[in-house]
Amino acid sequence: MTPAPFFLLSSLDPVTEVFVVENKITASFVETLRGLLAEIEVPLTPVLHLEVENDLWMQDTVEIGYRRDAEGKCFPAALGGLRGKHKAENIVTAPLDEKVKHLMRDKGIEVIEVAEPRADARWIDWFGNLEVSPPVQDSSGKVYPNGRILTGEQHELTLHPDAIAFLEAQGVQTPLVFVDVSWLTIGHVDEVINFVPADNEKGFKVILPSPQVARRILESAVTAGYGETSVFAETSEALSVNKFLSHFANSAENIAIDAKIEKTVQQLKVELGLDDQDFAFLPALLEGGFAVIPNPVNCLVANSLAIIPDPQGPVIRGKALFQQEILRQISSTSLRVRFVNIWDTYHIRGGEIHCGTNALRTSPASMRQDPL
C-alpha cells in the first residue's frame, strides 16, 4: 500500500489551535496572544518550558501538516526531529523538541522523523525555514493545487538533504522553491516571505521585507521637519530619525538587500505565477543579518486576523508611520491587523511572532486535487 502523502499547510489555511512557549520571558505576550485569539475563537495552548528559558522558538520544533489516505481521509501529521541533538547560540534544543513531540502525539498528531540532526547546519534545518504557498499556477501554466514548498538556501547550506528528499518524494507540493536567504544570519524563509488573504484575483498577497520602503518613510519624515523624532521611542535603543536613517537605512547592507528582495520578487513571479499587484512590501531594516525593525513579515496569520510585531517606528502627529504603511500595503476587507510589542520577548533574541508560535490548521484537501 502506498503511504499517505504528507502535505504542508499555508498561512491561509484555517487555524484551529495555536501553540506558544510559556515562561517568564513570554508571560505577557502569552496573555496578549490569548486575548487576540479569543476574538476569532481560536484556543491557545501554552507549553510550559522552564528548563531552557531562551528556547522560545515554537515554530522551529515541528512542521505541522497532514496526511491524506487513498480514500481521501485526512489526518494531522508533523515533521519533527531536526533540532534535537545539537546546540545553536547556546540554546539546548532537545528538551523543548521532546515536549512538543509528546504534545503532538497526545493530540493524535503523527510525528514523522525523516532525518538525523546535523551538528554543522546552524539554523537552516529549523522549521521556520519550511513554508508552503497557497494554490498557485506558475508562469508556464502548471497548476499546483496544493501550493509549492518554499525553503531558504544560505550560501552552501540548504534544508537537510534527507528532509528535502522526503518532501520531494511526496510529489504533491514540489519541486521546492529555493529562496536566497544568504543575507540573513539565521536564514529562515519565514523571515522573508509570508502570505496574507487579500481581495484580489488570487485571494492572497505575498508580503516581503523592504529596506527601500523603510528608507522612503524616514526620508519623508526628515523632509517634513521631523528628523529629531524618535524611532524605537519605547525601548532602550531609541534613536532620532536622522541617526536611524544614516546608520541603518542608508547602510551598504540595506541597499544591497533591496536588490536581493527584487531578485526574490522576480523568482516568485516565475515559480508562483505572480504579478506586481500580488506583492506587498513592508518596512524592514537589517544590521549584520538581523532585523533592526521588528520584522512585520514574521507574523502570525490566523484566519481573518494578522498578529504583527509592532515595528516601533516614528510616531508623528499621533500617527505611527511604519504601522500606517503596513496597513496600507495589506489593506483587505477580510483581514484584521493587530500590532503587538514583542521587543523584549522575541525581537532582541533574533526572532519575531511567527518564530515564537506554531499553528494547527485544518486541511483543505477536500477542496483540492492532486496534480496529475
N, C-alpha and C positions, 0 to 999 in steps of 0.2 A: 504494500500500500504506500502511495506517495505521501510523504509527510505534509501536513498542512502548512502552507507557506506563511511566513511571518511578514507582517506589514507594519510600517511606521505610521504614526498619525500626525497630521499637520496641526498648526496652531489654530486653524479654522474649525477643526472637528470639536463637537460638543464636549465640554468638561463636566464630569460628574463628581470629581473629588480632587482636592489639591493637597500636596504634601510639603512640609517645611520642617527644617531642623529647629528645635526649641531648646534654648539655653539662655544664660543671662545676656549674651550678646544680642540675640534675636527677639527677646521677650516683647519689647514694644512693637516691633514690626509684626510679630505673630498676632497680636491683638488687633492691630490695624487691618491686617490682611483678613482676619476672621470677619471683621465688620464689613469690609468691602465685598467679600464673597457672599455674605448673607443677603446683600442686595439682589443677587442673582440666584439665591437659594442653592448654593454650592457649598458642601461641607468642607472644612479644613481639618486635616489630620496632622497634628504636630508630632514629630518623632523626637522624644527627649534624648538628648545626646550631650552628656557631660564629660565623657572620657577624653575627647579631643575637641575642645571647645572651638578651635579655629577651623574645624572642618564643617563648614556651613553649606556645602555645595550639593544640595539635594538633586539638582538636575544631572549631576555627573555620575551619580551612583548607579542608576539603571535607565534604560531607554524603554519606556512603556509603549507597547503597541498591541497587536492582536494577531491571532491565527484564524484562518478560515478553512474548514474541512471541505471534503468533496461534496457534502450535502448543503454547503453554504452556511453552516452553523459557525458563528463567530465566538471566540473566547479570548479573554485578555492574556497577554504574554509580555514578557520583558526581557531585554538583553541585560546581562549583568556580568560582573567579574573582571572588568578591565582595569580597575584601580587598586585592587585589594592587597597587593603584595609588595608595594614599593612606596617610597616617600617622595613628596614634592613640596618644596618650600616649607620643610619641617612639618608637613601635615601627614600624620599617620592615617591612612585611608581605610584600612581593613575594618575597624570597629563600626563605623557608620555603614559601610557597604553591607556588612553582615546583618545589621539591624534592618536595613531597608529590604534586603532579600527575604528575611523572615517575615516582615510585614507584608510583602507582596504575596508570599505563599499563604499566609494566614487569610488573605483576602481572596484566595482562589486564583491568583495570577501566577501562571507558569513562569519560572525564571530560567532562561536559556543562557548557558555559559559557553561561548564559542571560541574562547581563546585564553591562553595564559597571559597574565600581565607582563609587560616589558619594563625592565628597570631603567632603560635609557630613552624612553619616549616622552619625557617631560609631561605635558598635559594633553598631548594630541589625541590620546585614546579615550579621554574622558567624554562622557556622552553629551556634554554641551557642544561637542564637535560632530553631532549627528542630528540632522533635521530633515524634514521632507516638505515638499511644496504641496499646495492643493492640486487638484487635477489640472493638467495643462496640455497644450499641444505645441510641440516645438516648431522652429521656423521652417522645417521641412514638411510639416503637416502630420508628423507622427503623434498620435494621441497617447497620453499617459493618464488613464482614468483614475489611477491611484496616486498620482503625483510622482515626483522624482526625488530621490535621496540626494541631499547636499552635505558635503563634508569639507573641512578646510585642509589645505596642504601648506606646510610651513617649511620652506626650503626643502631639505631632504626628507622631512618627516611627513607621513600621511597616517591616517587611521590604521590601526593594527591590521596587517595583511590578512590574518585569519578572519577578522570581522568583515573586511571587505569581501573576501571570498564567500563568506556565509550570506551576506546581503545580495551579492550578485547571483548566487545560486537560487535565491527565491524567485527571481525572474519577474517580479511584479512592479518594482519601482526603480528599475535600473535601465541603462547604465548610470552609475553615480556621477554627480556633477561635483568636480573638484574645484573649490574656490580658493584663490590665493589669500592666505592669511599670514604671509611671511612678515608683514609689517606690524603684527601683533606679538606681544610677549607670550601670552597664554596660547593664543592661536586656535580659538574655537569659532566655528561658523556662526554660532548664536550671538557673537559679538558684532557680526557684520550684516546678517540677514534675518529678517522676521517677516511674517505675513499678518496683515490685519484685514478684516472684512471691509469692503468698500462698495459704494453704489456705482459700479461701473460694469462694463460688459463681462469682465472676468469674475467679478464678485470679490476681488481682493486687490490689495496693493502690496508690493514689496517695500519694506522700509529699510533704509540704509543709513549709516552714519556719514556725516558730511562736514569736514572742516570748512569747506567753502561757504556753507550756509552759516555756520557759527561766525566766520570771519565777516561776512556781509552784515550780520546783525550788529556785531561790535563796531564795525566801521560806521554804520548808520548812527549808532549811539554817540560816537565821538563827533561826527559831523553836526549832530543836533545839540552839542554842547554838554554831553553827559559823560565825558571821558573820566571824570573822577568818581563816578558812581561805582559802587562795589559789585564785584562778582563773588559768589560764594559768601555773601554777607553774613550768613548764619553759621559759618564754620570758622575754625581757627586759621584757615588758609585764605582769608578774604584778600582780594587784590582789586585795584581800580581797573576799570575797563581799559584805560590806556596801557597799563602794565600787562594786563592779560592779553591784549591784542598783540603787543610787541613780543612778549615772551613765548606765548603759546601759538596764537592763531597765525602769526606770520613766520613761524619757525620753518626751517627747511624740511623737517619731518612731516609737518602737516601739509605743506604744499605738495610734497611727494605723495602723500596719502590721497589727495584729490585725484591724482592720475590713477592710483590703484583702484579707487572706487569706480571711476569711469570705465576702467577695463572690466571690472566685475559687471557693471551695467551692460556692457556690450556682450559679455559672455551669456548673461541671463536672457538677453533678447533672443539669442540663438537657441540656448538649451531649453528655455521655458516658453519661448514664443511670446515674449513680452514686448510692449510698445512703451514709448516715452511716458505716456499718461498712467502707466501701471506702476510707476516708482514714486516713492515719497522719500525726501532727503531730510534727515533730522540733524540738528546741530550737534556736533561732536568735535572734540579735540583730543589729541594724544600727546604723551611725552614718554619716551622710552618704551613705546609699545603698549602702554597702559592708558586707559581713559582718564582724562583730566576732568571733563564734564561727566557726571554720572550718565552713562550711555543709555539714551532712551530706546535704542533698538532692542536692548536686552531687557525686554518687558514681558509680563505675563498676559497673554491674550486668553480670556476665559469667556466664551460665548459672546455676549454683547458688551463685555467690559474689557478695557485695556488698562492694566495697572502698570504705570510707567514711573521709573525713577525720576524724582524731581531734579531737573538739570541744574538748579541753583544758579541760574543766570541773573543778569542785572534786572532790577525792578525800577522802572521809570514811570512816574506819574501813576503809580498803582498797577502798572501792567508788567507782568513777568515776561520778558521778551522771548526767552527760549521756549517757555511753555506756550506762548501765543503762536510761535512758528510751528511747533509740533501739532497743535490743534488745527492750524490752517492746512498743514500738509496731509493730515489723516482725517479731515472732516468727513463724516458719514452720518446719515440719519440713524443708522442702526448701531453705532458704536459710542459707548460712553467711556470717557477717559478720566482716570483718577491718578493724580500725581502723588507719590509717596516719598518722603525724605528717608533715604536709606544710606546716607553719607557715612554714618558711624557703624552701621550694621554690615553692609556688604562693600560699599564703594572703596573705602580705604584699604580693603583687603583684596582688591583686584577683581571684584565681580559686581553684579547688579541683581535685579529681581528675578530674571529668568534663571540665572545661575543658582539662586537660592531656593527655587521652588521646583516642583515636578507635578504633573497632572495626569490623572486617569481620564481618558477621553473615550466616548462611545465610538464604536467602529461604524463607518458609513458604508460597509461592504454591501448591504442590501440595495444600495443605490448605485453601485458601480459594478463593472465587469472587468475581468482580467483582460489584458491585451492579447490579441491573437498571436 
